[in-house]
Amino acid sequence: MKFERLEALYHGHGPVHYKGELYDIADVNKSKQTAQISRVGSMLEPLKVVKASELE
């Protein structure tokens, strides 16, 4: 996924697909072009940091 699309989904509160599962975007880092994501519906699972290119 391109970083611009990831950033738009973040501002629009949209979910993303990562390894076949649905994740919410908690934060984005413009300088590293990464995102912190968490699985939809999970409360205690730690955030994952992934590159924009790894997301669907």
Predicted model as a PDB file, atoms N, CA, C, CB and O in Angstrom, pLDDT in the B-factor column:
MODEL        1                                                                  
ATOM      1  N   MET A   1       0.849  -1.166   0.000  1.00 91.00           N  
ATOM      2  CA  MET A   1       0.000   0.000   0.000  1.00 91.00           C  
ATOM      3  C   MET A   1       0.903   1.239   0.000  1.00 91.00           C  
ATOM      4  CB  MET A   1      -0.971  -0.008   1.226  1.00 91.00           C  
ATOM      5  O   MET A   1       1.959   1.249   0.632  1.00 91.00           O  
ATOM      6  N   LYS A   2       0.483   2.252  -0.697  1.00 95.00           N  
ATOM      7  CA  LYS A   2       1.230   3.505  -0.693  1.00 95.00           C  
ATOM      8  C   LYS A   2       0.975   4.242   0.618  1.00 95.00           C  
ATOM      9  CB  LYS A   2       0.836   4.389  -1.906  1.00 95.00           C  
ATOM     10  O   LYS A   2      -0.105   4.136   1.200  1.00 95.00           O  
ATOM     11  N   PHE A   3       1.969   4.981   1.072  1.00 95.00           N  
ATOM     12  CA  PHE A   3       1.865   5.673   2.349  1.00 95.00           C  
ATOM     13  C   PHE A   3       0.743   6.708   2.343  1.00 95.00           C  
ATOM     14  CB  PHE A   3       3.186   6.342   2.689  1.00 95.00           C  
ATOM     15  O   PHE A   3       0.091   6.906   3.368  1.00 95.00           O  
ATOM     16  N   GLU A   4       0.504   7.367   1.219  1.00 95.00           N  
ATOM     17  CA  GLU A   4      -0.556   8.380   1.139  1.00 95.00           C  
ATOM     18  C   GLU A   4      -1.918   7.752   1.410  1.00 95.00           C  
ATOM     19  CB  GLU A   4      -0.552   9.063  -0.246  1.00 95.00           C  
ATOM     20  O   GLU A   4      -2.755   8.351   2.085  1.00 95.00           O  
ATOM     21  N   ARG A   5      -2.140   6.562   0.891  1.00 96.00           N  
ATOM     22  CA  ARG A   5      -3.416   5.861   1.128  1.00 96.00           C  
ATOM     23  C   ARG A   5      -3.525   5.443   2.599  1.00 96.00           C  
ATOM     24  CB  ARG A   5      -3.539   4.610   0.200  1.00 96.00           C  
ATOM     25  O   ARG A   5      -4.593   5.552   3.201  1.00 96.00           O  
ATOM     26  N   LEU A   6      -2.433   4.971   3.163  1.00 95.00           N  
ATOM     27  CA  LEU A   6      -2.414   4.591   4.570  1.00 95.00           C  
ATOM     28  C   LEU A   6      -2.752   5.786   5.454  1.00 95.00           C  
ATOM     29  CB  LEU A   6      -1.046   4.015   4.953  1.00 95.00           C  
ATOM     30  O   LEU A   6      -3.529   5.667   6.401  1.00 95.00           O  
ATOM     31  N   GLU A   7      -2.172   6.917   5.145  1.00 95.00           N  
ATOM     32  CA  GLU A   7      -2.434   8.123   5.923  1.00 95.00           C  
ATOM     33  C   GLU A   7      -3.899   8.560   5.804  1.00 95.00           C  
ATOM     34  CB  GLU A   7      -1.509   9.254   5.468  1.00 95.00           C  
ATOM     35  O   GLU A   7      -4.492   9.006   6.785  1.00 95.00           O  
ATOM     36  N   ALA A   8      -4.478   8.435   4.614  1.00 96.00           N  
ATOM     37  CA  ALA A   8      -5.883   8.780   4.426  1.00 96.00           C  
ATOM     38  C   ALA A   8      -6.789   7.833   5.218  1.00 96.00           C  
ATOM     39  CB  ALA A   8      -6.246   8.741   2.934  1.00 96.00           C  
ATOM     40  O   ALA A   8      -7.778   8.272   5.806  1.00 96.00           O  
ATOM     41  N   LEU A   9      -6.465   6.554   5.237  1.00 96.00           N  
ATOM     42  CA  LEU A   9      -7.240   5.597   6.028  1.00 96.00           C  
ATOM     43  C   LEU A   9      -7.118   5.901   7.519  1.00 96.00           C  
ATOM     44  CB  LEU A   9      -6.775   4.159   5.740  1.00 96.00           C  
ATOM     45  O   LEU A   9      -8.089   5.758   8.262  1.00 96.00           O  
ATOM     46  N   TYR A  10      -5.943   6.315   7.958  1.00 96.00           N  
ATOM     47  CA  TYR A  10      -5.738   6.673   9.363  1.00 96.00           C  
ATOM     48  C   TYR A  10      -6.632   7.847   9.751  1.00 96.00           C  
ATOM     49  CB  TYR A  10      -4.257   7.020   9.625  1.00 96.00           C  
ATOM     50  O   TYR A  10      -7.294   7.812  10.788  1.00 96.00           O  
ATOM     51  N   HIS A  11      -6.651   8.877   8.925  1.00 96.00           N  
ATOM     52  CA  HIS A  11      -7.464  10.059   9.230  1.00 96.00           C  
ATOM     53  C   HIS A  11      -8.958   9.763   9.100  1.00 96.00           C  
ATOM     54  CB  HIS A  11      -7.082  11.217   8.306  1.00 96.00           C  
ATOM     55  O   HIS A  11      -9.773  10.418   9.749  1.00 96.00           O  
ATOM     56  N   GLY A  12      -9.322   8.795   8.275  1.00 97.00           N  
ATOM     57  CA  GLY A  12     -10.726   8.422   8.110  1.00 97.00           C  
ATOM     58  C   GLY A  12     -11.157   7.279   9.005  1.00 97.00           C  
ATOM     59  O   GLY A  12     -12.286   6.799   8.898  1.00 97.00           O  
ATOM     60  N   HIS A  13     -10.265   6.833   9.896  1.00 96.00           N  
ATOM     61  CA  HIS A  13     -10.548   5.742  10.844  1.00 96.00           C  
ATOM     62  C   HIS A  13     -10.909   4.441  10.140  1.00 96.00           C  
ATOM     63  CB  HIS A  13     -11.681   6.142  11.777  1.00 96.00           C  
ATOM     64  O   HIS A  13     -11.765   3.692  10.611  1.00 96.00           O  
ATOM     65  N   GLY A  14     -10.260   4.174   9.019  1.00 95.00           N  
ATOM     66  CA  GLY A  14     -10.519   2.949   8.272  1.00 95.00           C  
ATOM     67  C   GLY A  14      -9.567   1.831   8.663  1.00 95.00           C  
ATOM     68  O   GLY A  14      -8.429   2.101   9.047  1.00 95.00           O  
ATOM     69  N   PRO A  15     -10.004   0.594   8.574  1.00 95.00           N  
ATOM     70  CA  PRO A  15      -9.141  -0.542   8.894  1.00 95.00           C  
ATOM     71  C   PRO A  15      -8.267  -0.939   7.703  1.00 95.00           C  
ATOM     72  CB  PRO A  15      -9.987  -1.736   9.340  1.00 95.00           C  
ATOM     73  O   PRO A  15      -8.521  -0.525   6.572  1.00 95.00           O  
ATOM     74  N   VAL A  16      -7.234  -1.746   7.969  1.00 96.00           N  
ATOM     75  CA  VAL A  16      -6.354  -2.263   6.928  1.00 96.00           C  
ATOM     76  C   VAL A  16      -6.222  -3.777   7.098  1.00 96.00           C  
ATOM     77  CB  VAL A  16      -4.955  -1.571   6.981  1.00 96.00           C  
ATOM     78  O   VAL A  16      -6.490  -4.315   8.173  1.00 96.00           O  
ATOM     79  N   HIS A  17      -5.809  -4.453   6.031  1.00 95.00           N  
ATOM     80  CA  HIS A  17      -5.564  -5.893   6.084  1.00 95.00           C  
ATOM     81  C   HIS A  17      -4.069  -6.134   6.229  1.00 95.00           C  
ATOM     82  CB  HIS A  17      -6.119  -6.606   4.814  1.00 95.00           C  
ATOM     83  O   HIS A  17      -3.257  -5.527   5.531  1.00 95.00           O  
ATOM     84  N   TYR A  18      -3.719  -7.033   7.149  1.00 96.00           N  
ATOM     85  CA  TYR A  18      -2.327  -7.413   7.353  1.00 96.00           C  
ATOM     86  C   TYR A  18      -2.290  -8.902   7.621  1.00 96.00           C  
ATOM     87  CB  TYR A  18      -1.673  -6.609   8.523  1.00 96.00           C  
ATOM     88  O   TYR A  18      -2.852  -9.377   8.608  1.00 96.00           O  
ATOM     89  N   LYS A  19      -1.629  -9.638   6.745  1.00 94.00           N  
ATOM     90  CA  LYS A  19      -1.525 -11.096   6.844  1.00 94.00           C  
ATOM     91  C   LYS A  19      -2.891 -11.762   6.974  1.00 94.00           C  
ATOM     92  CB  LYS A  19      -0.655 -11.478   8.032  1.00 94.00           C  
ATOM     93  O   LYS A  19      -3.070 -12.686   7.767  1.00 94.00           O  
ATOM     94  N   GLY A  20      -3.849 -11.281   6.186  1.00 94.00           N  
ATOM     95  CA  GLY A  20      -5.170 -11.900   6.123  1.00 94.00           C  
ATOM     96  C   GLY A  20      -6.115 -11.542   7.254  1.00 94.00           C  
ATOM     97  O   GLY A  20      -7.205 -12.108   7.335  1.00 94.00           O  
ATOM     98  N   GLU A  21      -5.734 -10.619   8.132  1.00 94.00           N  
ATOM     99  CA  GLU A  21      -6.595 -10.220   9.238  1.00 94.00           C  
ATOM    100  C   GLU A  21      -6.826  -8.717   9.189  1.00 94.00           C  
ATOM    101  CB  GLU A  21      -5.979 -10.631  10.592  1.00 94.00           C  
ATOM    102  O   GLU A  21      -6.060  -7.981   8.567  1.00 94.00           O  
ATOM    103  N   LEU A  22      -7.891  -8.269   9.850  1.00 96.00           N  
ATOM    104  CA  LEU A  22      -8.281  -6.865   9.853  1.00 96.00           C  
ATOM    105  C   LEU A  22      -7.664  -6.156  11.061  1.00 96.00           C  
ATOM    106  CB  LEU A  22      -9.824  -6.726   9.868  1.00 96.00           C  
ATOM    107  O   LEU A  22      -7.748  -6.645  12.187  1.00 96.00           O  
ATOM    108  N   TYR A  23      -7.047  -5.001  10.814  1.00 96.00           N  
ATOM    109  CA  TYR A  23      -6.379  -4.241  11.867  1.00 96.00           C  
ATOM    110  C   TYR A  23      -6.814  -2.782  11.830  1.00 96.00           C  
ATOM    111  CB  TYR A  23      -4.854  -4.345  11.725  1.00 96.00           C  
ATOM    112  O   TYR A  23      -7.104  -2.234  10.767  1.00 96.00           O  
ATOM    113  N   ASP A  24      -6.855  -2.157  13.018  1.00 96.00           N  
ATOM    114  CA  ASP A  24      -7.073  -0.724  13.140  1.00 96.00           C  
ATOM    115  C   ASP A  24      -5.719  -0.026  13.135  1.00 96.00           C  
ATOM    116  CB  ASP A  24      -7.874  -0.382  14.432  1.00 96.00           C  
ATOM    117  O   ASP A  24      -4.723  -0.581  13.599  1.00 96.00           O  
ATOM    118  N   ILE A  25      -5.692   1.190  12.607  1.00 96.00           N  
ATOM    119  CA  ILE A  25      -4.460   1.969  12.581  1.00 96.00           C  
ATOM    120  C   ILE A  25      -4.437   2.858  13.815  1.00 96.00           C  
ATOM    121  CB  ILE A  25      -4.345   2.817  11.271  1.00 96.00           C  
ATOM    122  O   ILE A  25      -5.304   3.717  13.981  1.00 96.00           O  
ATOM    123  N   ALA A  26      -3.446   2.655  14.683  1.00 95.00           N  
ATOM    124  CA  ALA A  26      -3.332   3.447  15.909  1.00 95.00           C  
ATOM    125  C   ALA A  26      -2.550   4.732  15.671  1.00 95.00           C  
ATOM    126  CB  ALA A  26      -2.662   2.628  17.008  1.00 95.00           C  
ATOM    127  O   ALA A  26      -2.873   5.765  16.257  1.00 95.00           O  
ATOM    128  N   ASP A  27      -1.522   4.687  14.816  1.00 96.00           N  
ATOM    129  CA  ASP A  27      -0.688   5.851  14.565  1.00 96.00           C  
ATOM    130  C   ASP A  27       0.124   5.625  13.289  1.00 96.00           C  
ATOM    131  CB  ASP A  27       0.245   6.133  15.774  1.00 96.00           C  
ATOM    132  O   ASP A  27       0.350   4.485  12.883  1.00 96.00           O  
ATOM    133  N   VAL A  28       0.558   6.714  12.665  1.00 97.00           N  
ATOM    134  CA  VAL A  28       1.433   6.626  11.493  1.00 97.00           C  
ATOM    135  C   VAL A  28       2.674   7.474  11.738  1.00 97.00           C  
ATOM    136  CB  VAL A  28       0.693   7.089  10.199  1.00 97.00           C  
ATOM    137  O   VAL A  28       2.617   8.479  12.446  1.00 97.00           O  
ATOM    138  N   ASN A  29       3.791   7.065  11.151  1.00 97.00           N  
ATOM    139  CA  ASN A  29       5.050   7.781  11.264  1.00 97.00           C  
ATOM    140  C   ASN A  29       5.471   8.192   9.854  1.00 97.00           C  
ATOM    141  CB  ASN A  29       6.153   6.903  11.964  1.00 97.00           C  
ATOM    142  O   ASN A  29       5.861   7.349   9.046  1.00 97.00           O  
ATOM    143  N   LYS A  30       5.390   9.490   9.565  1.00 95.00           N  
ATOM    144  CA  LYS A  30       5.697   9.974   8.213  1.00 95.00           C  
ATOM    145  C   LYS A  30       7.161   9.787   7.849  1.00 95.00           C  
ATOM    146  CB  LYS A  30       5.330  11.438   8.089  1.00 95.00           C  
ATOM    147  O   LYS A  30       7.465   9.421   6.713  1.00 95.00           O  
ATOM    148  N   SER A  31       8.076  10.028   8.780  1.00 96.00           N  
ATOM    149  CA  SER A  31       9.491   9.964   8.442  1.00 96.00           C  
ATOM    150  C   SER A  31       9.952   8.539   8.116  1.00 96.00           C  
ATOM    151  CB  SER A  31      10.315  10.519   9.584  1.00 96.00           C  
ATOM    152  O   SER A  31      10.777   8.347   7.223  1.00 96.00           O  
ATOM    153  N   LYS A  32       9.426   7.545   8.830  1.00 96.00           N  
ATOM    154  CA  LYS A  32       9.798   6.150   8.575  1.00 96.00           C  
ATOM    155  C   LYS A  32       8.812   5.446   7.647  1.00 96.00           C  
ATOM    156  CB  LYS A  32       9.893   5.391   9.886  1.00 96.00           C  
ATOM    157  O   LYS A  32       9.074   4.334   7.187  1.00 96.00           O  
ATOM    158  N   GLN A  33       7.675   6.093   7.372  1.00 96.00           N  
ATOM    159  CA  GLN A  33       6.585   5.538   6.567  1.00 96.00           C  
ATOM    160  C   GLN A  33       6.138   4.183   7.118  1.00 96.00           C  
ATOM    161  CB  GLN A  33       7.020   5.395   5.097  1.00 96.00           C  
ATOM    162  O   GLN A  33       6.054   3.190   6.395  1.00 96.00           O  
ATOM    163  N   THR A  34       5.855   4.177   8.427  1.00 96.00           N  
ATOM    164  CA  THR A  34       5.359   2.988   9.109  1.00 96.00           C  
ATOM    165  C   THR A  34       4.051   3.314   9.813  1.00 96.00           C  
ATOM    166  CB  THR A  34       6.402   2.452  10.117  1.00 96.00           C  
ATOM    167  O   THR A  34       3.664   4.475   9.944  1.00 96.00           O  
ATOM    168  N   ALA A  35       3.384   2.262  10.259  1.00 97.00           N  
ATOM    169  CA  ALA A  35       2.138   2.423  11.006  1.00 97.00           C  
ATOM    170  C   ALA A  35       2.155   1.500  12.215  1.00 97.00           C  
ATOM    171  CB  ALA A  35       0.905   2.129  10.108  1.00 97.00           C  
ATOM    172  O   ALA A  35       2.722   0.408  12.175  1.00 97.00           O  
ATOM    173  N   GLN A  36       1.520   1.961  13.294  1.00 97.00           N  
ATOM    174  CA  GLN A  36       1.282   1.111  14.441  1.00 97.00           C  
ATOM    175  C   GLN A  36      -0.151   0.603  14.295  1.00 97.00           C  
ATOM    176  CB  GLN A  36       1.510   1.881  15.811  1.00 97.00           C  
ATOM    177  O   GLN A  36      -1.093   1.389  14.198  1.00 97.00           O  
ATOM    178  N   ILE A  37      -0.301  -0.722  14.282  1.00 97.00           N  
ATOM    179  CA  ILE A  37      -1.623  -1.303  14.075  1.00 97.00           C  
ATOM    180  C   ILE A  37      -1.964  -2.257  15.211  1.00 97.00           C  
ATOM    181  CB  ILE A  37      -1.690  -2.035  12.724  1.00 97.00           C  
ATOM    182  O   ILE A  37      -1.084  -2.810  15.870  1.00 97.00           O  
ATOM    183  N   SER A  38      -3.274  -2.436  15.426  1.00 96.00           N  
ATOM    184  CA  SER A  38      -3.749  -3.400  16.412  1.00 96.00           C  
ATOM    185  C   SER A  38      -4.925  -4.157  15.805  1.00 96.00           C  
ATOM    186  CB  SER A  38      -4.159  -2.694  17.750  1.00 96.00           C  
ATOM    187  O   SER A  38      -5.688  -3.604  15.013  1.00 96.00           O  
ATOM    188  N   ARG A  39      -5.062  -5.403  16.175  1.00 95.00           N  
ATOM    189  CA  ARG A  39      -6.124  -6.243  15.637  1.00 95.00           C  
ATOM    190  C   ARG A  39      -7.484  -5.683  16.055  1.00 95.00           C  
ATOM    191  CB  ARG A  39      -5.962  -7.708  16.118  1.00 95.00           C  
ATOM    192  O   ARG A  39      -7.656  -5.264  17.200  1.00 95.00           O  
ATOM    193  N   VAL A  40      -8.430  -5.675  15.154  1.00 94.00           N  
ATOM    194  CA  VAL A  40      -9.771  -5.164  15.436  1.00 94.00           C  
ATOM    195  C   VAL A  40     -10.394  -5.981  16.567  1.00 94.00           C  
ATOM    196  CB  VAL A  40     -10.667  -5.214  14.161  1.00 94.00           C  
ATOM    197  O   VAL A  40     -10.445  -7.209  16.505  1.00 94.00           O  
ATOM    198  N   GLY A  41     -10.860  -5.288  17.590  1.00 90.00           N  
ATOM    199  CA  GLY A  41     -11.529  -5.939  18.699  1.00 90.00           C  
ATOM    200  C   GLY A  41     -10.616  -6.407  19.814  1.00 90.00           C  
ATOM    201  O   GLY A  41     -11.103  -6.853  20.853  1.00 90.00           O  
ATOM    202  N   SER A  42      -9.301  -6.320  19.629  1.00 89.00           N  
ATOM    203  CA  SER A  42      -8.399  -6.765  20.691  1.00 89.00           C  
ATOM    204  C   SER A  42      -8.101  -5.599  21.627  1.00 89.00           C  
ATOM    205  CB  SER A  42      -7.083  -7.340  20.099  1.00 89.00           C  
ATOM    206  O   SER A  42      -7.910  -4.465  21.189  1.00 89.00           O  
ATOM    207  N   MET A  43      -8.065  -5.899  22.913  1.00 87.00           N  
ATOM    208  CA  MET A  43      -7.819  -4.834  23.882  1.00 87.00           C  
ATOM    209  C   MET A  43      -6.435  -4.961  24.537  1.00 87.00           C  
ATOM    210  CB  MET A  43      -8.906  -4.849  24.955  1.00 87.00           C  
ATOM    211  O   MET A  43      -5.825  -3.949  24.882  1.00 87.00           O  
ATOM    212  N   LEU A  44      -5.945  -6.165  24.708  1.00 91.00           N  
ATOM    213  CA  LEU A  44      -4.707  -6.357  25.439  1.00 91.00           C  
ATOM    214  C   LEU A  44      -3.522  -6.730  24.563  1.00 91.00           C  
ATOM    215  CB  LEU A  44      -4.900  -7.402  26.465  1.00 91.00           C  
ATOM    216  O   LEU A  44      -2.406  -6.870  25.063  1.00 91.00           O  
ATOM    217  N   GLU A  45      -3.740  -6.888  23.304  1.00 91.00           N  
ATOM    218  CA  GLU A  45      -2.658  -7.266  22.391  1.00 91.00           C  
ATOM    219  C   GLU A  45      -1.771  -6.050  22.115  1.00 91.00           C  
ATOM    220  CB  GLU A  45      -3.232  -7.841  21.059  1.00 91.00           C  
ATOM    221  O   GLU A  45      -2.289  -4.963  21.858  1.00 91.00           O  
ATOM    222  N   PRO A  46      -0.444  -6.211  22.163  1.00 95.00           N  
ATOM    223  CA  PRO A  46       0.441  -5.067  21.899  1.00 95.00           C  
ATOM    224  C   PRO A  46       0.371  -4.618  20.434  1.00 95.00           C  
ATOM    225  CB  PRO A  46       1.890  -5.426  22.261  1.00 95.00           C  
ATOM    226  O   PRO A  46       0.034  -5.399  19.544  1.00 95.00           O  
ATOM    227  N   LEU A  47       0.694  -3.350  20.210  1.00 95.00           N  
ATOM    228  CA  LEU A  47       0.690  -2.799  18.856  1.00 95.00           C  
ATOM    229  C   LEU A  47       1.839  -3.377  18.050  1.00 95.00           C  
ATOM    230  CB  LEU A  47       0.781  -1.265  18.891  1.00 95.00           C  
ATOM    231  O   LEU A  47       2.891  -3.717  18.591  1.00 95.00           O  
ATOM    232  N   LYS A  48       1.617  -3.483  16.744  1.00 96.00           N  
ATOM    233  CA  LYS A  48       2.653  -3.932  15.816  1.00 96.00           C  
ATOM    234  C   LYS A  48       3.070  -2.748  14.963  1.00 96.00           C  
ATOM    235  CB  LYS A  48       2.152  -5.117  14.926  1.00 96.00           C  
ATOM    236  O   LYS A  48       2.229  -1.948  14.553  1.00 96.00           O  
ATOM    237  N   VAL A  49       4.359  -2.633  14.695  1.00 97.00           N  
ATOM    238  CA  VAL A  49       4.866  -1.582  13.808  1.00 97.00           C  
ATOM    239  C   VAL A  49       5.218  -2.245  12.481  1.00 97.00           C  
ATOM    240  CB  VAL A  49       6.119  -0.838  14.432  1.00 97.00           C  
ATOM    241  O   VAL A  49       6.069  -3.133  12.425  1.00 97.00           O  
ATOM    242  N   VAL A  50       4.549  -1.801  11.406  1.00 97.00           N  
ATOM    243  CA  VAL A  50       4.769  -2.374  10.085  1.00 97.00           C  
ATOM    244  C   VAL A  50       4.969  -1.258   9.063  1.00 97.00           C  
ATOM    245  CB  VAL A  50       3.586  -3.281   9.678  1.00 97.00           C  
ATOM    246  O   VAL A  50       4.489  -0.139   9.241  1.00 97.00           O  
ATOM    247  N   LYS A  51       5.682  -1.585   7.995  1.00 96.00           N  
ATOM    248  CA  LYS A  51       5.887  -0.638   6.897  1.00 96.00           C  
ATOM    249  C   LYS A  51       4.613  -0.554   6.062  1.00 96.00           C  
ATOM    250  CB  LYS A  51       7.099  -1.060   6.012  1.00 96.00           C  
ATOM    251  O   LYS A  51       3.852  -1.518   5.982  1.00 96.00           O  
ATOM    252  N   ALA A  52       4.391   0.577   5.455  1.00 95.00           N  
ATOM    253  CA  ALA A  52       3.205   0.772   4.625  1.00 95.00           C  
ATOM    254  C   ALA A  52       3.174  -0.234   3.477  1.00 95.00           C  
ATOM    255  CB  ALA A  52       3.165   2.203   4.076  1.00 95.00           C  
ATOM    256  O   ALA A  52       2.097  -0.670   3.073  1.00 95.00           O  
ATOM    257  N   SER A  53       4.319  -0.601   2.956  1.00 94.00           N  
ATOM    258  CA  SER A  53       4.368  -1.520   1.829  1.00 94.00           C  
ATOM    259  C   SER A  53       3.931  -2.942   2.205  1.00 94.00           C  
ATOM    260  CB  SER A  53       5.768  -1.549   1.262  1.00 94.00           C  
ATOM    261  O   SER A  53       3.603  -3.729   1.318  1.00 94.00           O  
ATOM    262  N   GLU A  54       3.919  -3.287   3.495  1.00 94.00           N  
ATOM    263  CA  GLU A  54       3.510  -4.620   3.941  1.00 94.00           C  
ATOM    264  C   GLU A  54       1.998  -4.751   4.083  1.00 94.00           C  
ATOM    265  CB  GLU A  54       4.172  -4.946   5.262  1.00 94.00           C  
ATOM    266  O   GLU A  54       1.486  -5.863   4.210  1.00 94.00           O  
ATOM    267  N   LEU A  55       1.277  -3.634   4.064  1.00 94.00           N  
ATOM    268  CA  LEU A  55      -0.176  -3.653   4.274  1.00 94.00           C  
ATOM    269  C   LEU A  55      -0.920  -3.785   2.963  1.00 94.00           C  
ATOM    270  CB  LEU A  55      -0.629  -2.391   4.999  1.00 94.00           C  
ATOM    271  O   LEU A  55      -0.433  -3.379   1.908  1.00 94.00           O  
ATOM    272  N   GLU A  56      -2.117  -4.364   3.045  1.00 88.00           N  
ATOM    273  CA  GLU A  56      -2.974  -4.520   1.862  1.00 88.00           C  
ATOM    274  C   GLU A  56      -4.088  -3.500   1.918  1.00 88.00           C  
ATOM    275  CB  GLU A  56      -3.556  -5.955   1.769  1.00 88.00           C  
ATOM    276  O   GLU A  56      -4.927  -3.453   1.019  1.00 88.00           O  
TER     277      GLU A  56                                                      
ENDMDL                                                                          
END                                                                             
